[in-house]
């Protein structure tokens, strides 16, 4: 009888314990928690799970740090949590929170860098995407000692930051991000292009510099080898390249209006006032511009002018070029002035009607 009573007592005690502790834990596991506002939890390498759980409770991601530690212990996951920044914005069950911590589902930024951006423009894109280290990014990208550490024999990384879509942590140190961008450049650089460039008298830095000019002159892949031919032909004849984008790059805080004074003002990048290539790259070119710079078309052209529709008219002689300028550039200016006059008339018309 006593044994039976002891058994009943033990069973009742066990049931009571389950009700007291198990029911709340079960509710904890099953009930999603919605943070009051989107929050980012930063977990550092070597941080204790107790500290992590307390942070999650304090920020409203889980309702109980104690129960969260029990859950992690039951799953054997307390030592498997990954370091990084985790974004919590939606209602999430504790098990899902733990799964994210273990899988390393960290906050990622995605930034698309098109061909032809400068270091400054890249930093602006990163800032718009939420990257938090943009000033350090620019400082390191223009630090000669840092560029040398990446194997780039140049005073800045201009030209060596490969354009593509990057995904990375919001707090990734700039030195790591820059290293990855330069690594991408090296991966896309084909040895055959370097060999071809060497035969044309260009080393790597000169190849990148020329490719950056080609990149800024046209977005049409089909025209890149022809524009490359123009510049190679001019270099062979010791003619000035006279490329407007190089002048613009050398102007601090360029306002969008290139003047005759700008063309005549000497800077290390002004290819109107000096012969040969500018001091260095003026943008970060893509693979197609690099390939074109190393493999110019077999063409006799020395000049080109924009047609106003994204394409160019190529000429062999100055006379042909001047005729093309009159045909395309002056006509384009006249069309712009005509459009501006028409817009002014349309804007003025309602005022006249109102006056009547």
N, C-alpha and C positions, 0 to 999 in steps of 0.2 A: 504493500500500500504506500509505504513511504517512497519507494522507488518510482511508483506511478505518479505520485504527487510532485516529486522532484522533476520528473520528465515534463509534466504539465507546466510546472513553474518555469522551467528552462525554455520551453517552447513559447510560453507567453512573453518571457523576457526577450527572446530572440525576435518575436513578432513586434514587440514594442520598439526594440532597437531599429528594426527595419522601417517601422512607421516613422520613428523620430528622425532617423538619419537617411534611410533609403528613399523615402517619399520626396523629401526636399531635393535630394540629389537627382532623383529621376526627373522631377520637374525642372531642375536646373539644366539637365542635359537636353530635354525636349523643347524648352522654351527659347525661341529666338530673342535676341536682344538688339534693339535699334539704338545706336548712339544718338545723342541729342543733336550732334552735328558731325559731318564728315571729319574724321580724324586720322592722322598719320602716326603710327607707333614705330619708333625707331628702336631696333634691337641691335646692340653692339656685340661684337665677338666676345665670347667668354662670359656674357651676362648670366646671372643666376636665373633659374626658372621662377623662383619665388619672386624676384624683382619684376620679372616679365608679367607674371600673373597679377601682381599688385598694380602694375601700370595699366593693364587691361581693365581691371575693375575700376580704377580711378578715372579712366577715360570713358567709362560706360560701354565698353565693348563686351564684357562679361559681367554677370551680376554678382559673382562670388569668386574671389581669388582662391579661397580654400577649396571649393568644389572643383575649380579648374585644375588645381594641382592634383587632386584625387583622380580626375579624369585622365590627366597626362600620365600619372603613375600606372593606372589600370591599362592604358594603351602602350606603356613603355616608351613614351614619346618625349619625356621631359628633357632628355639630353640630345634630342634630334632637331631642335628648333634652329632655323637658319637665321643668320644676321641679315639686316637690311631694313628698308622702310616699307611698312605694310599700311595700305589704305583701307580703312573700314568706314563704309558709308551706308550700307544696307543692313536690314535685320538679318542676323546670322546666329545659328545655333553654336554653342560652345565647341561641339565636335568639328564643325566646319572651320571655326577660328583656328583650332589646333591643327587641322589638316593644312591650312594655308601657311601656318608658321613652319610646319615640318617640310612642306614641299618647296618652300622658298618663293611663294607667290608674292613677290615684292612689287612695290610701286615702280612702274616703268614709264619713262617718257619716250615719246616717238617724235623724231624731228627729221623732216625731209629737207636735205640740202641740195638744191639743184646746181647744175654746172654754172660756173661763172661768178659765184659769190666771193666776196673778200672776207678776210678774217673778221673785220668789224661787222659785216652783214651776217656772218655765221653766228657771232656772239649775240646779235639782236634776235635771230631766229631761236636760239637756245633760251634766251630770256623770255620770249613770248610763249615758249612751251613749258616754262616753269622751272628751268634749270637755275640752280641757286648759286653757281660759282662762276658767273660770266666774267666778272672783272679779273679773276685769277686766270681764267681761260685766255683772255686777251693778253694779259701780262706775260704768261708763259709762252704763248704763241709768237711773241715778239722778243723773247729773251734769247740772245745768241748762244748762251751757255746751255740752255735747255734744248734748243734745236740741235746743237752738236751732239747732245746726249742721245738723241733719237736717230743719229746717223745722217742728219740733214746738214750739208755743208753750205749753210746760208744764214744770214742774220735773223730771218724770221721763217715761219712755217707757211707763209703765203705761197700758194701753188701746190703744197704737199698735203693738204687736207682733202681727202677724196670725197667727192660729192655722191651721196647716196642717202638712204633712209637708215637712221640709227635709232636703236632702242637701248636705253640704259637707265640706271637708277638716278633719281633726282639729286642725290647727294654724292654721286660718283666724283671723286677728285679730278680736277681738270687735267692733271698730268697723265692720268690713266686714259681719259677720253681722247686727248690729243695723241697719245701713243697709239691708240686703236685706229684713229683716223689716218695717221701716217702709215701704219701697218697695212691698211686697206689700199692706200696709194701704192705701196710696194707690191702688193699682191696683184694689182691690176696692171702694173708696168711690165710690158713684155720685153724680154731681152732683145728680140729682133728689132724693136723700135730703137733701143739704145745703139745697136750695131749700125742701123741705118743712119741714125743721127750723127754718129761718129764719122761716118763716111762723108757726111755733109758738113763736117767741121763743127758740130755742136756737142758740147758735153751735156750731162744730165740737167744741170741748172739752166743752161741756155735752151735746152729742149722744152723744159717746163715753162720758161719765160715766153718762148714763142707760142707754145700751145695756149697759154693764158690769153695772149693777144687774139689769136684765132677764135678762141671761145667767146671773147667779148665782141668780135666783129660780126659773127653770124651764129644763128641758132640752127641753120640748115646744115645737116650732116653732109649732104651731097656737095655743098659749096666749100666745105672746110679744106679739102685737098687743093682746090684751085686757089683759095686765099693763101694757103701755105705756099703755093708756087709763086704767087706774087711777092711775098715777103722774102723767100729764098732768092728769087731773081734780083730783087733790089739789094739784098745783102751782098750778092756776088758782084754787083756793079758799084758797090760802095755808095748806094743811094740811101737817103734818109727814108725810114719806113713810113713816116708821117701818118701814124695811126692815132686817131682821136682818143680812143680809150686809154692810151698810155698817158696822154696829157691830163685827162680827167683824173686818173689815179694819183697823179702828183699834185693835185690841187686840194688843199685842206678845206673841208666843208664845202665841197662843190655844190653850187645852187641849181644845177641843171642847165645852165646857159653857157655854152662854150663860145668864147669870144676870140677875136683876132689877137687881143692882148694876151690871152691865155696861151695861144699857139706860139707866141713870140717870147714868152717868159720861160727861162730855162729852169728845169728841175732835173733830177737824175732820171726821170721817167719820160721826159718830153722828147719824143722821137721826131719832132719838127726841128728842134734846135741842135740835135746831136745825131751822129751816124751810128749805125749798129743797133743792137738790142738795148732796151732800157736796163736800169740797174738790177731788176729782178722781176719775178712774176707780178702781174697786176690783178690776179684773181686765181681761183682754184679750178683748173680745167678738168674736164671729164676724159674718159678713155679715148673717145672719138677724136677730140682735139689733139690729144697727145699722139695718136696714131697718124693724124694728118700732118702734124709738124714734122714727124720723122719720115713720112712718105708723101711728099708733095706730088701733085699731079704733074704730068709732063706737059706744061703749058707755057706759052711765051709771054704771058701777061705781066705788065708792070703796074697797072692801075685798076681800081675798081671803085664803083660808086653805087650807093643804095638806090634802088628803084622806088623805094617807099612802100613796098609790099612785103618786105622781109628778104627779098632776093637782091642780087647785085648784077650790075653790068660791068663786064671785064674788058679792058682795052690794052692794046700793045704799045700804043704811042700816046704822047701827051695830047696831040691833036684829037685823036679818037676820044680820049678821056674828057677833054674840055667839051666836046660835042655831047658826050653822054651826060656831063654835069648840066649843060643847058637843057637837055631833053628831060632829064629825070628830076634833078634837084630844083631847078628854077620852076619847073612845072609843079613840083610838089609844094614849094613855097607859095606859089600863086594859088594853088588849090586850098591850102591852109588859110590864107588870107581871105579867100572867097567864102570859106565856111565860117570864119570868124565874123565877116560882114553880114552874112545871112543870119547868124545867131543874134547879132546885135540888132538887126532889123526886126527879128521876131520878138526880141525882148522889148524893143521900143514900141511895137505896135499896140499892145494893150494900154500903154500910157497915153498914146494918142487918142485911142477910143474913149478912154476915161475922160480925157480933157474935153472931147466933143460933147 
